[in-house]
Amino acid sequence: MSAVQDLVDRAAIADVVAGLAHAQDDRNWDALRNLFADAVTLDLSKHYYGGPPTTMDVTAVVELARAGLTGFDCTHHAASNVITELLDDEAQCRAHMVAYHHVAVSNGAVDYCTMRGYWELKLRRGLRHWVIHRWAVVRTAPWEGSPDVYELAAARVTSGADRS
């Protein structure tokens, strides 16, 4: 692989990482869908949700994100310190992640939760661009705020009061 192609691939992968953050915050489900391969292994074992890694259809990944995020008044995912390893048409990437989630409440309860950790992504070169085929979310620091806001947001979705 040439040095120029290496730089082009690294820039393209950095765009995928940024796109993953923006698509979730913008609730742009089509853009989110376009970042992934048709089958994705999602690993939330070291996150709030727990459970073993699961391979699922990209539509299920997008629906999971939609269900998890649309009940929030706002979210802000900030990715930084992207490190990428390239091997031909495959790549591994790790990016620090700070994810802020807010639900407006009137009872004086803590109305936000900030998660700090990183994303581990495995990507492959697709027909038009790099796509994610494995996404791990790893929490590395204590919660700031209250993780109960995830349940408040989910209840909004269930009641039909989501913010999508």
C-alpha positions in Angstrom: 0.0 0.0 0.0 1.4 3.4 -0.9 1.9 6.1 1.7 -0.6 8.3 -0.1 -3.3 5.6 -0.1 -2.6 5.0 3.6 -3.3 8.7 4.3 -6.4 8.6 2.2 -7.7 5.5 4.0 -7.0 7.0 7.4 -8.8 10.2 6.5 -11.8 8.2 5.2 -11.9 6.2 8.4 -11.7 9.3 10.5 -14.8 10.5 8.6 -16.6 7.3 9.4 -15.9 7.9 13.1 -17.1 11.5 13.0 -20.1 10.4 10.9 -21.0 7.8 13.6 -21.1 10.6 16.2 -23.0 13.1 14.0 -25.6 10.6 12.6 -26.6 9.6 16.2 -26.8 13.3 17.4 -28.6 14.4 14.2 -30.9 11.4 14.4 -30.1 10.8 10.7 -30.9 7.1 10.5 -30.1 6.9 6.8 -26.6 8.3 7.3 -26.1 5.9 10.2 -27.2 3.0 8.1 -24.6 3.9 5.4 -21.7 3.7 7.9 -22.2 0.0 8.4 -21.8 -3.3 6.6 -24.9 -5.4 6.1 -24.1 -7.5 9.2 -22.6 -5.9 12.3 -21.3 -7.3 15.5 -22.3 -5.0 18.3 -20.5 -5.3 21.6 -22.0 -3.4 24.6 -20.7 -5.8 27.2 -18.7 -3.0 28.8 -21.4 -0.4 28.6 -24.6 0.3 30.5 -26.6 -2.3 28.6 -24.2 -5.3 29.2 -24.7 -8.6 27.4 -22.5 -10.5 25.1 -21.5 -9.3 21.6 -24.3 -9.9 19.1 -24.1 -10.1 15.3 -27.2 -8.5 13.7 -28.5 -7.1 10.5 -27.7 -3.4 10.0 -31.4 -2.5 10.1 -31.5 -3.9 13.6 -28.5 -1.8 14.7 -30.1 1.3 13.3 -33.4 0.5 15.0 -31.6 -0.1 18.3 -29.9 3.3 18.0 -33.2 4.9 17.1 -35.0 3.3 20.1 -32.1 4.2 22.4 -31.7 7.8 21.4 -35.0 9.3 20.2 -36.3 9.7 23.8 -33.6 12.2 24.7 -34.0 15.9 24.3 -30.4 16.1 23.1 -27.3 14.0 22.8 -23.7 14.9 22.0 -21.2 12.3 21.0 -17.6 13.6 20.7 -15.0 11.3 19.3 -11.2 12.1 19.5 -7.8 10.6 19.5 -8.5 8.3 16.6 -5.9 5.5 16.2 -6.2 3.3 13.0 -4.4 0.2 12.0 -4.7 -0.7 8.3 -4.2 -4.1 6.7 -5.1 -4.1 3.1 -8.9 -3.9 2.9 -9.5 -4.3 6.7 -8.9 -1.8 9.5 -9.2 -1.5 13.2 -9.8 1.8 14.8 -10.1 3.1 18.4 -11.5 6.5 19.3 -12.0 8.2 22.7 -15.7 8.9 23.2 -17.6 11.3 25.5 -21.3 10.8 25.1 -23.7 13.3 26.8 -27.4 12.4 27.0 -30.1 14.8 28.3 -33.7 14.4 29.3 -35.5 17.5 30.6 -37.2 16.7 33.9 -39.2 19.0 36.2 -38.8 17.1 39.5 -35.3 18.3 40.2 -33.8 14.9 39.4 -30.4 14.7 37.6 -31.4 15.1 34.0 -28.3 14.0 32.1 -25.7 11.3 31.9 -22.2 11.5 30.5 -20.4 8.3 29.5 -16.7 8.4 28.9 -14.8 5.6 27.2 -14.0 4.6 23.6 -15.3 3.0 20.5 -13.4 0.0 19.0 -14.4 -0.3 15.4 -13.5 -2.9 12.8 -14.0 -1.8 9.3 -13.6 -3.2 5.8 -13.3 -1.4 2.5 -16.8 -1.4 0.9 -17.7 -0.8 -2.8 -17.8 3.0 -2.3 -16.3 3.6 1.2 -15.2 2.0 4.5 -17.9 0.4 6.5 -18.1 -0.8 10.1 -18.6 -4.5 10.7 -17.8 -4.5 14.4 -18.7 -1.8 17.0 -17.7 -2.1 20.6 -18.6 0.6 23.1 -16.3 0.5 26.2 -17.0 2.6 29.2 -13.8 3.4 31.1 -14.8 6.0 33.7 -17.6 6.4 36.2 -20.9 7.9 35.0 -21.3 11.6 35.4 -24.9 12.3 36.2 -27.4 9.6 36.3 -27.7 6.5 34.0 -31.4 6.5 34.9 -32.0 9.0 32.1 -31.6 6.0 29.7 -34.8 4.6 31.3 -36.6 7.9 31.2 -35.7 8.3 27.5 -36.9 4.7 26.8 -40.2 5.4 28.5 -40.7 8.4 26.3 -40.3 6.2 23.2 -42.6 3.6 24.6 -45.3 6.2 25.3 -44.9 7.8 21.9 -43.3 11.0 23.2 -39.9 10.6 21.6 -38.0 13.4 20.0 -37.3 12.0 16.6 
